[in-house]
Amino acid sequence: MNIIFEWLPQIKPSMRAAAEMKIRNDIHESDDFKPCHTGPISVSILSSDPLEVSIKGSMTCKCGKMPASFNGSSDGSTLNYVFAG
């Protein structure tokens, strides 16, 4: 599965790389993540707090539906997912 990341906040490159790796692993290993179409998934990181401690974002299928959203630490070490029904 092709995963495209879009970062709106600017955070340290090392934290960004760690978060992307964790999100990729979580998507590939999850039985709950079920996009409605094949093809690329867009992962948008929508915000970060001023101290770069946390992020939140969403995952969007190519049709525009959002199969999951998430929040957690900026380095991806702890992420909480909310999956669409």
MARZA-814688 format. One record per residue (C-alpha): residue number from 1; residue in one letter; y, z, x. Coordinates in steps of 0.25 Angstrom, whole numbers, padded with zeros to 4 digits. Layout:
BEGIN
{site NUM 'A' {Y Z X}}
...
REM end
This chain:
BEGIN
{site 1 'M' {0000 0000 0000}}
{site 2 'N' {0014 -0004 0005}}
{site 3 'I' {0024 0007 0005}}
{site 4 'I' {0038 0005 0007}}
{site 5 'F' {0047 0017 0010}}
{site 6 'E' {0062 0017 0006}}
{site 7 'W' {0070 0029 0012}}
{site 8 'L' {0083 0032 0006}}
{site 9 'P' {0086 0044 0014}}
{site 10 'Q' {0087 0044 0029}}
{site 11 'I' {0078 0054 0035}}
{site 12 'K' {0072 0055 0049}}
{site 13 'P' {0063 0043 0053}}
{site 14 'S' {0051 0053 0057}}
{site 15 'M' {0052 0060 0043}}
{site 16 'R' {0053 0046 0036}}
{site 17 'A' {0040 0041 0044}}
{site 18 'A' {0032 0054 0041}}
{site 19 'A' {0036 0053 0026}}
{site 20 'E' {0032 0039 0025}}
{site 21 'M' {0019 0041 0031}}
{site 22 'K' {0016 0053 0022}}
{site 23 'I' {0020 0045 0009}}
{site 24 'R' {0011 0033 0014}}
{site 25 'N' {-0001 0042 0016}}
{site 26 'D' {0002 0049 0003}}
{site 27 'I' {0002 0036 -0005}}
{site 28 'H' {-0010 0031 0001}}
{site 29 'E' {-0018 0043 0000}}
{site 30 'S' {-0014 0047 -0015}}
{site 31 'D' {-0022 0044 -0027}}
{site 32 'D' {-0010 0048 -0035}}
{site 33 'F' {-0001 0037 -0030}}
{site 34 'K' {-0004 0024 -0039}}
{site 35 'P' {0006 0013 -0038}}
{site 36 'C' {0006 0004 -0050}}
{site 37 'H' {0006 -0009 -0042}}
{site 38 'T' {0001 -0013 -0028}}
{site 39 'G' {0011 -0017 -0018}}
{site 40 'P' {0022 -0009 -0010}}
{site 41 'I' {0026 0005 -0014}}
{site 42 'S' {0040 0009 -0012}}
{site 43 'V' {0043 0024 -0007}}
{site 44 'S' {0057 0028 -0009}}
{site 45 'I' {0062 0040 -0002}}
{site 46 'L' {0074 0044 -0011}}
{site 47 'S' {0080 0056 -0005}}
{site 48 'S' {0080 0067 0006}}
{site 49 'D' {0087 0080 0006}}
{site 50 'P' {0098 0081 0016}}
{site 51 'L' {0089 0088 0027}}
{site 52 'E' {0078 0078 0026}}
{site 53 'V' {0068 0088 0021}}
{site 54 'S' {0063 0081 0008}}
{site 55 'I' {0062 0067 0002}}
{site 56 'K' {0059 0062 -0012}}
{site 57 'G' {0055 0048 -0016}}
{site 58 'S' {0047 0039 -0024}}
{site 59 'M' {0036 0028 -0023}}
{site 60 'T' {0038 0015 -0031}}
{site 61 'C' {0028 0004 -0035}}
{site 62 'K' {0033 -0010 -0033}}
{site 63 'C' {0035 -0011 -0049}}
{site 64 'G' {0045 0000 -0048}}
{site 65 'K' {0036 0012 -0054}}
{site 66 'M' {0036 0025 -0046}}
{site 67 'P' {0022 0030 -0044}}
{site 68 'A' {0026 0042 -0036}}
{site 69 'S' {0038 0050 -0031}}
{site 70 'F' {0038 0061 -0020}}
{site 71 'N' {0046 0072 -0013}}
{site 72 'G' {0044 0080 -0001}}
{site 73 'S' {0047 0082 0014}}
{site 74 'S' {0055 0071 0021}}
{site 75 'D' {0043 0070 0031}}
{site 76 'G' {0033 0068 0020}}
{site 77 'S' {0025 0080 0024}}
{site 78 'T' {0025 0085 0010}}
{site 79 'L' {0027 0075 -0001}}
{site 80 'N' {0025 0078 -0016}}
{site 81 'Y' {0022 0066 -0025}}
{site 82 'V' {0024 0064 -0040}}
{site 83 'F' {0015 0052 -0045}}
{site 84 'A' {0018 0044 -0057}}
{site 85 'G' {0008 0046 -0068}}
REM end
